[in-house]
């Protein structure tokens, strides 16, 4: 049994749902899993965990600045044990952009940091127009129009491949 920390950054809450699913999968493998927002993870004894997973959502092409800061603060610890990183973004709904090596946001982020996660994943997120404010709804619809995505302002569409999430959770559990 491993003690696994899953720390996340989310904009609209979907990354938290993915982390909760990962928790279920890894607990099913016999692991003790703690899921917390990155801000709360800094208040924990991160060194008490055998494995560390970081998940982060994208908004307007970028991860939240807190993600890189957390990684920088804990990089030596991250490198000393099994670790993983995953990104959640809508562009990953496209088959040609749903892998770590083909997702432009993940590729760009990894170039900006010096940490090299052992395990990487990209998950397609959730589009929830009704929950967005006026500005975000307008901007996201504009982006979707440009990228040939859904633009119905009443649409709520989950693009997440939950089997992919489950497989990632099993991979994290199996990491030595």
C-alpha positions in Angstrom: 0.0 0.0 0.0 1.3 3.4 -1.0 0.4 6.8 0.5 -0.5 9.0 -2.5 -1.0 12.7 -2.6 -3.1 14.1 -5.5 -2.8 17.8 -5.5 -4.7 19.8 -8.1 -5.5 23.2 -9.5 -8.9 23.7 -11.1 -10.8 26.6 -12.6 -14.4 25.3 -12.8 -14.2 22.1 -10.6 -13.8 19.4 -13.3 -10.2 18.7 -12.4 -11.3 18.0 -8.8 -13.8 15.5 -10.2 -11.1 13.8 -12.1 -8.9 13.7 -9.0 -11.8 12.1 -7.0 -12.1 9.4 -9.7 -8.4 8.8 -9.5 -8.7 8.5 -5.7 -11.4 5.8 -6.2 -9.3 3.8 -8.6 -6.1 4.0 -6.6 -8.0 3.2 -3.3 -9.4 0.2 -5.2 -5.8 -0.9 -5.8 -5.2 -0.7 -2.0 -3.6 2.7 -1.8 -4.3 5.5 0.7 -5.0 8.5 -1.3 -5.3 12.2 -0.2 -6.9 14.6 -2.7 -6.4 18.3 -2.0 -6.2 21.7 -3.9 -2.6 22.8 -4.4 -3.1 25.6 -1.8 -3.9 23.1 0.9 -1.1 20.7 -0.2 1.4 23.3 0.9 0.0 23.0 4.4 0.7 19.2 4.4 3.9 17.3 5.1 4.3 16.5 1.4 7.3 14.3 2.3 5.0 11.9 4.2 3.6 10.6 0.8 5.2 7.8 -1.2 3.9 9.1 -4.5 2.8 12.5 -5.7 0.4 13.4 -8.5 -0.3 16.9 -9.7 -3.3 17.7 -11.8 -4.0 21.1 -13.4 -6.6 22.6 -15.6 -6.1 25.0 -18.5 -7.9 28.3 -19.0 -7.1 30.5 -22.0 -4.1 28.3 -22.9 -2.3 28.4 -19.5 -2.2 26.5 -16.2 -2.7 28.6 -13.1 0.6 30.1 -11.9 0.3 28.2 -8.6 1.0 25.0 -10.4 4.6 26.0 -11.5 5.2 27.6 -8.1 4.2 24.4 -6.2 6.4 22.3 -8.5 9.4 24.7 -8.0 8.9 24.6 -4.2 8.8 20.8 -4.1 10.8 19.8 -7.1 13.6 18.0 -5.1 10.9 16.0 -3.3 9.0 15.3 -6.4 12.1 13.9 -8.1 12.9 11.7 -5.1 9.8 9.5 -5.4 7.3 8.2 -8.0 5.4 11.2 -9.4 2.9 12.1 -12.1 1.4 15.1 -13.8 -1.8 15.5 -15.8 -3.4 18.4 -17.6 -7.1 18.9 -18.2 -8.1 20.9 -21.3 -10.8 21.1 -23.9 -8.4 20.9 -26.8 -7.7 17.3 -25.7 -11.2 16.4 -27.1 -9.4 16.1 -30.4 -7.7 12.8 -31.0 -4.6 14.4 -32.4 -4.2 16.5 -29.3 -5.0 14.1 -26.5 -1.6 12.7 -25.7 1.2 14.2 -23.7 3.4 14.6 -26.7 0.7 16.1 -28.9 -1.1 18.4 -26.5 0.2 21.9 -27.2 -0.6 23.2 -23.7 1.2 20.4 -21.9 4.2 20.5 -24.3 4.5 24.3 -23.7 4.2 23.9 -19.9 6.8 21.2 -19.7 9.2 23.5 -21.6 8.7 26.2 -18.9 9.6 24.0 -15.9 12.6 21.9 -15.2 10.8 19.0 -13.5 10.3 16.0 -15.7 7.4 14.0 -14.4 7.7 10.2 -14.6 4.2 9.7 -15.7 2.2 12.1 -17.9 -1.4 12.3 -19.0 -3.8 14.7 -20.8 -7.6 14.5 -20.2 -10.3 16.3 -22.1 -12.3 18.5 -19.8 -15.9 19.6 -19.5 -17.6 22.5 -21.3 -20.3 24.1 -19.2 -21.5 27.3 -20.9 -24.4 28.0 -18.4 -22.0 28.1 -15.5 -19.6 30.6 -17.1 -19.8 34.3 -16.5 -20.6 36.6 -19.5 -17.0 37.2 -20.4 -15.9 33.6 -20.2 -18.9 32.4 -22.1 -18.2 34.8 -24.9 -14.5 34.0 -25.0 -14.9 30.3 -24.9 -17.6 30.4 -27.5 -15.3 32.4 -29.7 -12.4 29.9 -29.2 -14.8 27.0 -29.9 -16.0 28.7 -33.1 -12.4 29.1 -34.2 -11.5 25.5 -33.4 -14.8 24.0 -34.8 -16.1 23.1 -31.3 -19.6 23.4 -29.9 -20.9 26.9 -29.5 -24.5 26.4 -28.2 -24.6 28.7 -25.1 -26.8 26.2 -23.3 -24.5 23.3 -23.9 -22.9 21.2 -21.1 -20.6 18.6 -22.6 -18.2 16.3 -20.8 -15.4 15.2 -23.1 -13.5 13.3 -20.4 -12.6 9.7 -21.3 -13.1 8.1 -17.9 -11.5 4.8 -19.0 -8.4 6.8 -19.8 -8.6 8.4 -16.3 -9.0 4.9 -14.7 -6.0 3.5 -16.6 -3.9 6.5 -15.4 -4.9 5.8 -11.9 -3.9 2.1 -12.2 -0.6 3.2 -13.7 0.1 5.6 -10.7 -0.7 2.7 -8.3 1.7 0.4 -10.2 4.6 2.9 -10.2 7.5 1.8 -8.1 
